[in-house]
């Protein structure tokens, strides 16, 4: 764990910035201005993040009864 909250936030911000930069480059390499789902998949694979790690986030946080 990071000793200071600021250091943790800065590290997370740099990681997100790198991810977004790679995503933009991937889209631009295909002459697109907007990334596609395939671009996200490519960048996740480059950063060794398995797609299965996103599965918990697919569940709607609002119960069906309240929808």
C-alpha positions in Angstrom: 0.0 0.0 0.0 1.2 3.5 -0.8 2.5 5.5 2.2 0.7 8.6 1.2 -2.7 9.0 -0.3 -1.3 11.6 -2.7 1.2 9.1 -4.1 -1.5 6.5 -4.6 -3.7 9.0 -6.4 -0.8 10.2 -8.6 0.1 6.6 -9.5 -3.5 5.8 -10.4 -3.8 9.0 -12.4 -0.7 8.2 -14.4 -1.9 4.7 -15.1 -5.3 6.0 -16.4 -3.5 8.6 -18.5 -1.3 5.9 -20.0 -4.3 3.7 -20.7 -6.2 6.5 -22.4 -3.1 7.5 -24.4 -2.8 3.9 -25.7 -6.5 3.8 -26.4 -6.3 6.9 -28.5 -3.2 5.7 -30.4 -5.0 2.4 -31.2 -8.0 4.2 -32.6 -5.9 6.7 -34.6 -3.8 3.9 -36.1 -7.1 2.6 -37.6 -8.0 6.1 -38.8 -10.8 6.5 -36.3 -11.5 9.4 -33.9 -13.4 7.3 -31.4 -12.2 4.0 -29.9 -14.2 0.8 -30.5 -14.8 -2.0 -28.0 -12.0 -4.0 -29.8 -9.6 -1.1 -29.1 -10.4 -1.4 -25.4 -9.8 -5.1 -25.5 -6.5 -4.6 -27.3 -5.2 -2.1 -24.7 -6.4 -4.2 -21.8 -4.4 -7.2 -23.3 -1.3 -5.0 -23.7 -1.5 -4.1 -20.0 -2.0 -7.7 -19.0 -5.5 -7.1 -17.6 -7.8 -10.0 -18.3 -11.3 -9.3 -19.6 -12.7 -11.5 -16.9 -11.6 -8.9 -14.4 -14.4 -6.6 -15.8 -17.1 -9.2 -15.2 -18.0 -8.1 -11.6 -18.7 -4.6 -13.0 -21.4 -5.9 -15.4 -23.9 -6.5 -12.6 -26.3 -3.6 -12.2 -25.8 -2.1 -8.7 -29.5 -1.3 -8.5 -31.7 -4.2 -7.5 -34.3 -5.3 -10.2 -37.1 -4.4 -7.8 -36.1 -0.8 -7.8 -35.8 -0.4 -11.6 
